Amino acid sequence: MKILFVHQNFPGQFLHLAPALAGRGHDVLALTAQNNRRPAPVRVLRYRLPPAVETKGLARTYAEATERAASVARACAQLAAQENYAPDIVFGHGGWGETLFLREVWPAARHLSYAEFFYHSTGLDTDFDPEFRRPSLPAQMAVTARSAHLGQSVLQADAALAPTVWQASTFPAGLREKITVIHDGIDTDRVRPDASARLDLPDGRILRAGDEVISFVNRNLEPYRGYHVFMRALPAVLAARPEAQVVIVGGEGQSYGPRPAGPLSWKRKFLDEVAGRIDPARVHFLGRVPYAQYLSLIQLARVHAYLSYPFVLSWSLLEAMSAGACVIGSRTPPVEEVIEDGRNGRLVDFFDIAGWSAALIDALENPARADPMRLAARATVVERYDLKRICLPRLVDFVEATG
C-alpha cells in the first residue's frame, strides 16, 4: 500500500511505525512542516507554513488550524498532480488541524487520526490547579473553542488511535467509538536496568547507581508537569538527606498551559522561591540533554519523581519504569492508569508537598524496600508497553487492517 504520514514534527509518534511499515514492503512517505529538521526514518516532503492569522478571540485556534490544513491540502494537491500520487492510507496527528481537508484531495483513501487529547473546560487540566485557575465564562469558552479542530479531525477520520485508555476517554462518547487504544511503545531492550550506569555532571561530579539521586525529567519545567510542587518539596528532602543529589532535566520554554506572568520562566520563578532553603550545589539543572545521558540518569537514580496534571502521559514515566526506577507519581488519572500504589511505584496526591517530601525521603533512606516495586515497574512496561513484541505489531495491524 501507499501510506502517507502527516505530522508537523515528524516522526513524532510515528518514529517506529513508519519504518516498520516500510520494512513490510509498503510505500511510505511523510509530509511535515518546512521548519522541521528532525531526522526521519522514511522519505519526507515539506509543506509551507501559512502566514500568521489575524483572527483574534475565540476563533483564533480554529483559524490557525484551518489555515495550516489549507497549506497541507495545497501541498498534497500539488503532489497528486505532479507525481500522480494517490495514497491508500493517510495517517495524521489531529493536534494541529493538518488533516482537516485531506479527504477533499484523496476521497478514496482511508483516513486515520492520532487522537492524543481532547480539551474540556472543566474536569481535566485547565481547571485542575487552584494556584493558576482563573474560572470565568470567557476562560471556559476559550478552552471549548480549542477543541473544535480536534473533534473534527476524528469525526472525519475512518478510524483513530489513542495511546492510553484515559486519553481516549477525554473524547466525546460519539467519537470514542472510532478510537483504538495502542501505545506508541517503549523499547524495553534498550531502556533497561543498568547497574554500571554513570552520569558526569557539569561541575565534575560523577553520579553512579547506588548514590542518593533523585531524577526529575520533562521537556520543559512547568506547572503542568508539577515542577512547582517538586521544587517546594525539595528543602525538606535535602535537609533530611545530606548526601542526596537532585538532577533535573528540562528546558525553560513553554509546552503546555499559560506562560508565567512577568519576565521570569517557570524554572526561575520556582527556583527563586526556594533558593534560600536549598543547597544549589546539590540541585543540578541540566537543561535538555542527549538521549543517552537521559537514559543513564533514569538508570542510576534511586528515585524518580513524575507529576502531571490530568493531561497527556509522558513517555519518560514509562521509560523510567522500564529502566527499573523507583517511581513516585502523582495521584492523577493518566498516572493511575500505569502505577498501582505500593505494587509498581508510589502515588502521592499532586498538591501534597509534605507528602512528596516524605515519600522522596523514604525512598532515599530505604532503597531495598523499593526493590519489589522496581521489578514490578519494569514488568508492567514489558508486559503492556513493549515496543517490539506488543505495541508495534498492534500498530502495524491497526494500519494494515484499514487498507
Protein Blocks (a to p, Z undefined) as FASTA:
>chain_A
ZZddddfklgkjmlmmmmmmmmnopacdddddfklccdcfbdcdddddddddfbecjllm
mmmmmmmmmmmmmmmmmmmmmnopacfbdcddfklopmmmmmmmmmmbccddddfbccdf
ehplmlmpmmlgccdfklmmmmmmmmmmmmmmmmmpmbdcdfbfklmmmpcfklmmmpcc
ddebiafklmccdfkbccddfkopacdehiacdddddfbdcfklommmmmmmmmmmmmmm
mmbccddeddfbdfedcddedjbdfklmmmmmmmmmccfklpccebjadfklmmmmmmmp
mbdcdddddddddfklmmmmmnopacdddddfklmmmmcghkloccddfklmklmmmmmm
mmmmmmmlmmmmmmmmmmmmmmmmgmklmmmmmmmmmmmmmZZ
